């Protein structure tokens, strides 16, 4: 991953969190309507990938503490 500034990380986090929320809404609608199972699984996998990426970016914003 390229070196990102804290501002760039913050912007990226906001975008990823919004995509995560949008996916969550879509997944809930699909579950309620019993829609395409394959698409449902694909969206859940993407949501988990986003969650992992968000966690890594959040860790990048936290400065290392001296031992």
BELZIUR-V479844 format. One record per residue. N is the residue number from 1. RES is the residue in three letters. PHI is phi in whole degrees, 0 to 359 (NA if undefined). PSI is psi in whole degrees, 0 to 359 (none if undefined). Layout:
n=N res=RES phi=PHI psi=PSI
n=N res=RES phi=PHI psi=PSI
This chain:
n=1 res=UNK phi=NA psi=139
n=2 res=UNK phi=296 psi=159
n=3 res=UNK phi=287 psi=124
n=4 res=UNK phi=247 psi=147
n=5 res=UNK phi=282 psi=159
n=6 res=UNK phi=304 psi=325
n=7 res=UNK phi=293 psi=320
n=8 res=UNK phi=294 psi=320
n=9 res=UNK phi=296 psi=317
n=10 res=UNK phi=299 psi=316
n=11 res=UNK phi=296 psi=315
n=12 res=UNK phi=297 psi=319
n=13 res=UNK phi=300 psi=317
n=14 res=UNK phi=299 psi=317
n=15 res=UNK phi=295 psi=316
n=16 res=UNK phi=293 psi=321
n=17 res=UNK phi=296 psi=322
n=18 res=UNK phi=294 psi=316
n=19 res=UNK phi=298 psi=321
n=20 res=UNK phi=298 psi=316
n=21 res=UNK phi=296 psi=318
n=22 res=UNK phi=298 psi=317
n=23 res=UNK phi=297 psi=319
n=24 res=UNK phi=301 psi=315
n=25 res=UNK phi=299 psi=314
n=26 res=UNK phi=295 psi=319
n=27 res=UNK phi=296 psi=319
n=28 res=UNK phi=296 psi=319
n=29 res=UNK phi=295 psi=318
n=30 res=UNK phi=295 psi=320
n=31 res=UNK phi=295 psi=321
n=32 res=UNK phi=292 psi=328
n=33 res=UNK phi=264 psi=354
n=34 res=UNK phi=64 psi=40
n=35 res=UNK phi=282 psi=185
n=36 res=UNK phi=319 psi=114
n=37 res=UNK phi=295 psi=322
n=38 res=UNK phi=295 psi=315
n=39 res=UNK phi=296 psi=320
n=40 res=UNK phi=302 psi=313
n=41 res=UNK phi=294 psi=321
n=42 res=UNK phi=298 psi=317
n=43 res=UNK phi=293 psi=321
n=44 res=UNK phi=295 psi=321
n=45 res=UNK phi=296 psi=317
n=46 res=UNK phi=297 psi=321
n=47 res=UNK phi=297 psi=319
n=48 res=UNK phi=294 psi=322
n=49 res=UNK phi=297 psi=318
n=50 res=UNK phi=297 psi=318
n=51 res=UNK phi=300 psi=316
n=52 res=UNK phi=296 psi=317
n=53 res=UNK phi=294 psi=320
n=54 res=UNK phi=299 psi=316
n=55 res=UNK phi=298 psi=318
n=56 res=UNK phi=295 psi=318
n=57 res=UNK phi=293 psi=321
n=58 res=UNK phi=297 psi=322
n=59 res=UNK phi=296 psi=327
n=60 res=UNK phi=294 psi=333
n=61 res=UNK phi=278 psi=342
n=62 res=UNK phi=271 psi=120
n=63 res=UNK phi=292 psi=148
n=64 res=UNK phi=294 psi=137
n=65 res=UNK phi=268 psi=140
n=66 res=UNK phi=294 psi=148
n=67 res=UNK phi=289 psi=none
